[in-house]
Amino acid sequence: MQTSVALPKVSIVTPVYNGANFIEKCFKCVQAQSYSSIEWVVVNDGSKDNTLEMLMQLKSVTFDIKLLDQNNMGAAEARRAGATQASGDYIVYLDIDDAISNDAIELAMQKFNVNTDLVLFTQIKVEGDITRPFAMFTDIWPQQGSDVFKACIDGWGAHSFGVYRKTVFLNSYQFLDEFDGMSDTYKDELLSRIIFTQSRAIEYCKGQYFYDLNDASVSKKYNPEYFKIANNAHALQTYLISQKMNICIERMYSRLFFDLLGRYIKWRKQLTNKSEWQRALKKLVQHISLTSDTGNCIKQHNYKKVLPRAIILLAFKTAAIFGKV
């Protein structure tokens, strides 16, 4: 008589802040998973609407639901709280307004072996009735975690939605804590990159993650505190040095500098904390080489940007030296 082998348990962690309108849809998405050994860990992150009441009313006989309630701490900390309380050895973080295909977890779990620490889903960006796949930096998998990280220095060559080995997921938070004073905002971006570097092998599967872009435009809206994202580069540089990883992230400094400068120019009439923005720009430009930035533009065939970027960097470096920014 054959005995069935128990499937590894997967914990789906969902942070919720004022997400009452999405709870039923997300619940049905989790309930429909073809992979049977799952639990849903929902973290109410200080919601002001009736999110908590709706979550407490959820009942299911097909999978376990674990509900956590905490003060608002942001998505990254809500995911940590959920993962810490999760009973599974594998973690999926699913945002309340997103969805995954019914076979997503099953297909991802088929890709795991002893060296695999993360299996990424196929991300589908959803904006109204328009959908488009995320363009990964390669079609060849598995990849070493360090190579996936390198593809995410200047922008994102890979996304971070998938099934994580829980030990790697939580251990990466320990590194994040070391830079808590340096990077107290936009933790998700920093954490994802740290996880990539801590992962041995990263796989990719055909299970789909549907990423709702309808609120993504918020990142483009006026935000006087956005300059703090520059701290992620400084924290990441410190982390890489501490781990003796000889990886240059100058392209990240360049990208952040020109991103912040563009927003500063656009928002300067509204900003009441211009000095903080100027300090952030000054600190970023110190890590950028004119020669390297020019070389990267040429490699990317952005010839029209070479001269304007060089002039801006030179002017800003000169102004910084003489204390004018």
C-alpha angles and dihedrals in degrees: 000000000000120000120213118240114235113245118238110259119248121202116207108207118201123181113204128196114171090333101139092128092060102041099092093048093048091046091054091047092055092042091054095058113129090212105089104199102075142120128197114225109192119190116199100209100201097298118189096201127065094285094119094049092050092048092050090055094056114110129176137170094192101065141006122265121199118188124201125185123199143151115275109284103151133261097287094055092042089055090050091051091049094047091048091055094040118112095204126095090223130056133209118182112208119181114225094243095046131075141205129214117261091252097041099107094039092054092045094050090053088063097056122106133160093285098041116103101167136023113194122213124227101263118219116193112218123199112166107302093341121096130180133170123248110253107236118204092240143017093210116096147220100044131184112256092239091057092051088050091052089055089057100053097091100035123316120312089170134025125229104230114117147082115310131198099244096225091058092044094053096038089057089059089062089063090046090056091058089065098041093121092045098048114025095153136051090025093159093069093048093045093051092054092047090051091052091055092047094050120093101201125008120200134192130218140186094244106118131233113195108211113200110222096181091101096031091095087073087083089064095050124100109288118167090194096054092101088077090076086079087073089069091069092049092047092047092050090051091048094051091050091049090052092046091238110156096210122137115221098179090123088061091054090050093048093048093045094055092040092053093042091053092050092044091055092045095047102030094111090055099041118102093179100058092142091061091051091048092051091050091051092046092052092048096049091056088069096050125091118207090216095051094045091050091048092052092051090052092048089053091046090240092141095154090060097052099083099038092048092047091051092048093047093046092048092048094046090050093047090048091053091054093044097247093130 
